[in-house]
Amino acid sequence: MSQALTFIDLFCGCGGFTLGMERADFRCLAAIDFNKEAVATFKANCPEDILALNEDLSAFRPREAGCTTWSRFRRRHCWRSPVPRI
C-alpha cells in the first residue's frame, strides 16, 4: 500500500475541506485560520492529530511559532511530496 498524499489546509474554517480530502484518502498535516471560533470548530470536527493553528497568514512566520509547535509538522516531511507535472 502506498503512502497517503498529504496537504495543508489554509483558511481551514470549520474543516469541511479537510474532511472531504480525508474521505478521499488524503492526510491533513496542518490547518490554519485567523478566526479563533473557526479553529475551535475545526478541532471539534477533525482528528486530534492534525496541527490546527489560530494565526493570521498575512503576519505568520513559522519560525516564530517555536520549535515545539512545528516539530511534529516538520517530521512528516511534507516538502518531499512530488509535484505532478502537467
Buried (B, 14 or more C-beta within 10 A) or exposed (E): EEEEEBBBBEEBBBBEBBBEBBEEEBBBBBBBBBBEEBBBBBBEBBEEEBBBBBBEEEEEEEEEBEEEEBEEBEEBEBEEEEEEEE
